[in-house]
Amino acid sequence: MRAETRAAFLLIAPAMVLILFFFFAPVVAGFLLSLTDFDLYTIDDAHNLRVVGLRNYADLLTSGIFWTAIGNTLYFALVGGPLTVITSLAAALLVNAKLTRWKAFFRTVYFVPVVTSLVAVSIVFKYLYHPRFGILNLTLSAIGIEGPDWLGDPRWAMFSIILLAVWRGFGYTMLIFIAGLQQIPEELYEAARIDGAGPLRQFRHVTLPMLGPTFLFVGIVTAIGQLQIFGEPYVMTRGGPLNKTLTAVMLMYEQGFRWWRMGYAASVAFVLFLIIGAATLVQLRLQKGRA
């Protein structure tokens, strides 16, 4: 057993070193950076660096723009996350159905947006959302409905970006759900049919409970991705209109790489890190409570 233990440690040692070097070390460095006023002048002369303690965090708590960004990010995650899970589960059920003749074709079609360039997709959707010449509003006008200014109206801008994010991201989680569906024993469905359960009862009492671990993984991965939203609003709206699509990562980017307030930007990043960690722990606790 000692020889096996030593062999196990030797095998996992390279991976652990990489994790420590590329994950834990940057987290610690980012936290230490958030305790300073690191800026453009510090790059020129390290003597300009000052330790300010928790002042950056105090400034965050009293900053209206920070709470706006956090609110937008949470709205995006709380609306876009469930929509992504529901859409991907529905697509997985359709693709995994026995009646689908073109199963491989539909898997490919649904997964293509995931591997498509985010910038290219965002630009295409920006034209689709155009208030006068976009296909969406032209279609609505053909049936007598006046479409809104999807990206220019503060009431619709974030929801429009959520639709894009759901369309682009559901293919990845769909494949995970397909893998989970294929692990459910067929005998359970046969027993349910013998007991008189219809498709809806089979889905409720067999499919959903057996997909519990899959839901946990998909929920955590989706929440982490949604809370780090950056590319779509940056390309499509630049945080507008009226900061309605400004997210936490966008605020961090602007403070760090536009105004060179690296210490302040690091504090935003660390707060977001805590929010993501809290969201992950909540999902783990909820799943543990259901088990």
C-alpha positions in Angstrom: 0.0 0.0 0.0 2.9 2.4 0.7 4.3 1.7 -2.7 0.9 2.4 -4.3 0.5 5.6 -2.3 3.9 6.9 -3.3 3.1 6.0 -7.0 -0.2 7.8 -6.7 1.4 10.9 -5.3 4.1 10.8 -8.0 1.4 10.5 -10.7 -0.7 13.4 -9.5 2.2 15.6 -8.5 2.6 17.3 -11.9 -1.1 18.1 -12.1 -1.0 19.5 -8.5 2.0 21.7 -9.3 0.2 23.1 -12.4 -2.9 23.8 -10.4 -1.0 25.5 -7.6 1.0 27.6 -10.1 -1.8 28.6 -12.5 -4.8 28.8 -10.1 -4.0 29.2 -6.4 -0.9 31.5 -7.0 -2.9 33.9 -9.3 -5.7 34.0 -6.8 -3.4 34.9 -3.9 -1.5 37.4 -6.1 -4.8 39.0 -7.2 -5.9 39.4 -3.6 -2.6 41.0 -2.6 -2.9 43.3 -5.6 -6.3 44.4 -4.5 -4.8 45.7 -1.3 -2.6 48.2 -3.2 -3.2 51.2 -5.4 -1.3 49.6 -8.3 -1.7 51.8 -11.4 0.1 53.1 -14.5 2.6 55.1 -12.5 3.6 52.0 -10.5 4.6 50.2 -13.8 7.1 53.0 -14.4 8.4 53.1 -10.9 7.7 50.4 -8.3 8.3 52.9 -5.5 4.9 54.5 -6.4 3.2 51.3 -5.1 1.3 51.8 -1.8 -0.5 49.4 0.3 -4.0 50.8 1.0 -5.5 47.8 2.8 -9.2 47.4 2.3 -9.8 50.9 0.9 -10.5 49.5 -2.6 -13.2 47.3 -1.2 -14.7 50.2 0.8 -14.8 52.2 -2.4 -16.6 49.3 -4.1 -19.3 49.2 -1.5 -20.0 52.9 -1.8 -19.8 52.9 -5.6 -23.2 53.0 -7.5 -21.7 51.8 -10.7 -20.3 48.7 -9.0 -23.7 47.8 -7.6 -25.2 48.4 -11.0 -22.7 46.0 -12.6 -23.3 43.4 -9.9 -27.1 43.7 -10.3 -26.8 43.3 -14.1 -24.6 40.3 -13.7 -26.9 38.6 -11.3 -29.9 39.4 -13.5 -28.1 37.8 -16.5 -27.2 34.7 -14.4 -30.6 34.3 -12.8 -32.5 34.6 -16.1 -30.0 33.2 -18.6 -28.9 30.3 -16.4 -32.3 28.6 -16.1 -33.1 29.4 -19.7 -29.9 27.7 -20.8 -30.6 24.6 -18.7 -34.2 24.3 -19.9 -33.3 24.8 -23.5 -30.4 22.3 -23.4 -32.5 19.7 -21.6 -35.3 20.0 -24.2 -32.8 19.7 -27.0 -31.1 16.7 -25.4 -34.5 14.9 -25.0 -35.3 15.6 -28.6 -31.9 14.5 -29.9 -31.9 11.4 -27.6 -35.4 10.3 -28.7 -35.6 7.0 -30.6 -37.7 8.6 -33.3 -34.9 11.0 -34.4 -33.4 9.6 -37.6 -30.8 12.4 -38.0 -29.5 12.3 -34.5 -25.8 13.0 -35.3 -26.9 15.8 -37.7 -28.9 17.6 -35.0 -26.2 17.2 -32.4 -23.8 18.9 -34.8 -26.2 21.7 -35.7 -27.0 22.4 -32.0 -23.3 22.4 -31.1 -22.0 24.6 -33.9 -22.8 27.9 -32.1 -20.5 26.8 -29.2 -17.4 26.6 -31.4 -18.3 29.7 -33.5 -16.4 32.9 -32.8 -18.1 34.9 -30.1 -17.2 38.2 -31.8 -18.6 37.0 -35.1 -21.8 35.8 -33.6 -22.3 39.0 -31.6 -21.9 41.1 -34.7 -24.4 39.0 -36.6 -26.9 39.3 -33.8 -26.3 43.0 -33.6 -27.5 43.3 -37.2 -30.4 40.9 -36.5 -31.5 43.2 -33.6 -31.3 46.4 -35.8 -34.5 48.4 -35.1 -35.1 49.2 -38.8 -33.3 46.7 -40.9 -33.0 43.7 -38.6 -34.7 40.4 -39.6 -36.4 40.2 -36.2 -38.2 43.5 -36.4 -39.0 43.0 -40.1 -40.6 39.7 -39.3 -42.6 41.3 -36.5 -43.7 44.2 -38.7 -45.0 41.6 -41.3 -47.5 40.4 -38.7 -48.4 43.9 -37.5 -46.2 44.1 -34.4 -43.8 47.0 -34.0 -40.6 45.7 -32.6 -38.5 47.6 -30.0 -35.0 48.9 -30.3 -33.6 45.7 -28.9 -30.1 46.9 -28.0 -31.0 50.6 -27.6 -33.9 50.3 -25.2 -32.8 49.9 -21.5 -35.8 47.5 -21.0 -34.8 45.1 -23.7 -31.0 45.3 -24.0 -30.0 42.8 -21.4 -32.7 40.4 -22.3 -31.6 40.5 -25.9 -28.0 39.6 -24.9 -29.4 36.8 -22.7 -31.2 35.3 -25.8 -27.9 35.4 -27.7 -26.0 33.8 -24.8 -28.6 31.0 -24.5 -28.5 30.3 -28.2 -24.8 30.2 -28.3 -24.2 28.1 -25.1 -26.9 25.5 -24.9 -25.2 23.1 -27.2 -22.4 22.3 -24.7 -24.8 21.6 -21.9 -27.0 19.6 -24.3 -24.2 17.1 -24.9 -23.8 16.7 -21.1 -27.5 16.1 -20.7 -27.4 13.5 -23.5 -24.6 11.7 -21.7 -26.7 11.7 -18.6 -29.8 10.4 -20.4 -27.8 7.6 -21.9 -26.7 6.4 -18.4 -30.3 5.9 -17.3 -31.2 2.2 -17.4 -33.9 1.3 -19.8 -35.3 -1.1 -17.2 -36.5 1.8 -15.1 -38.7 3.1 -18.0 -40.0 -0.4 -18.6 -41.0 -0.8 -15.0 -42.7 2.7 -15.1 -44.6 1.8 -18.2 -45.8 -1.5 -16.6 -47.0 0.4 -13.6 -49.1 2.6 -16.0 -46.9 5.7 -16.0 -47.2 7.9 -19.1 -44.4 10.0 -20.7 -44.9 12.9 -18.3 -44.8 10.7 -15.2 -41.8 8.9 -16.6 -40.0 12.2 -17.1 -40.9 13.4 -13.6 -40.3 10.3 -11.6 -37.5 8.6 -13.6 -35.7 11.1 -15.8 -35.4 14.1 -13.5 -34.3 12.1 -10.4 -31.7 10.1 -12.4 -30.3 13.4 -13.9 -29.6 14.8 -10.4 -25.8 14.7 -10.7 -26.0 16.0 -14.2 -28.1 18.9 -13.2 -25.6 19.7 -10.4 -22.6 19.8 -12.9 -24.6 21.7 -15.5 -25.8 24.2 -13.0 -22.4 24.9 -11.6 -20.7 25.2 -15.0 -23.6 27.4 -16.3 -23.5 29.7 -13.3 -19.8 30.2 -13.5 -20.0 31.0 -17.2 -23.0 33.4 -16.7 -21.4 35.3 -13.9 -18.3 35.9 -16.0 -20.2 37.4 -18.9 -18.1 39.8 -20.9 -17.8 39.3 -24.6 -21.4 39.6 -25.7 -22.2 43.0 -24.0 -18.8 44.3 -24.8 -19.2 43.7 -28.5 -22.9 44.6 -28.8 -23.5 47.5 -26.4 -20.3 48.4 -24.6 -22.3 48.4 -21.4 -25.1 50.7 -22.6 -27.7 51.9 -22.8 -27.5 53.7 -19.4 -25.2 51.0 -18.1 -28.0 48.5 -18.3 -25.7 45.9 -19.8 -22.6 46.7 -17.8 -21.3 43.6 -16.1 -18.8 43.0 -13.3 -16.2 41.7 -15.7 -16.7 44.7 -18.0 -16.3 47.0 -15.0 -13.1 45.2 -14.0 -11.8 45.4 -17.6 -12.5 49.2 -17.8 -11.0 50.0 -14.5 -7.9 47.8 -15.1 -7.1 48.3 -18.8 -8.8 51.6 -19.6 -8.1 53.6 -16.5 -5.1 51.5 -15.2 -6.5 51.2 -11.7 -5.2 47.7 -11.3 -5.7 47.5 -7.6 -9.3 48.5 -7.9 -9.9 46.1 -10.8 -8.4 43.3 -8.7 -10.8 44.0 -5.9 -13.7 43.7 -8.3 -12.3 40.4 -9.6 -11.9 39.1 -6.0 -15.5 40.0 -5.1 -16.7 38.3 -8.2 -14.6 35.3 -7.2 -16.4 35.2 -3.9 -19.8 35.5 -5.6 -19.0 32.6 -7.9 -17.8 30.5 -5.0 -20.9 31.3 -3.0 -23.1 30.3 -5.9 -21.3 27.0 -6.3 -21.6 26.2 -2.6 -25.3 27.0 -2.6 -25.9 24.6 -5.5 -23.8 21.9 -3.8 -25.8 22.3 -0.6 -29.2 22.2 -2.4 -28.2 19.0 -4.2 -27.0 17.5 -1.0 -30.3 18.3 0.6 -32.2 16.6 -2.2 -30.0 13.5 -1.9 
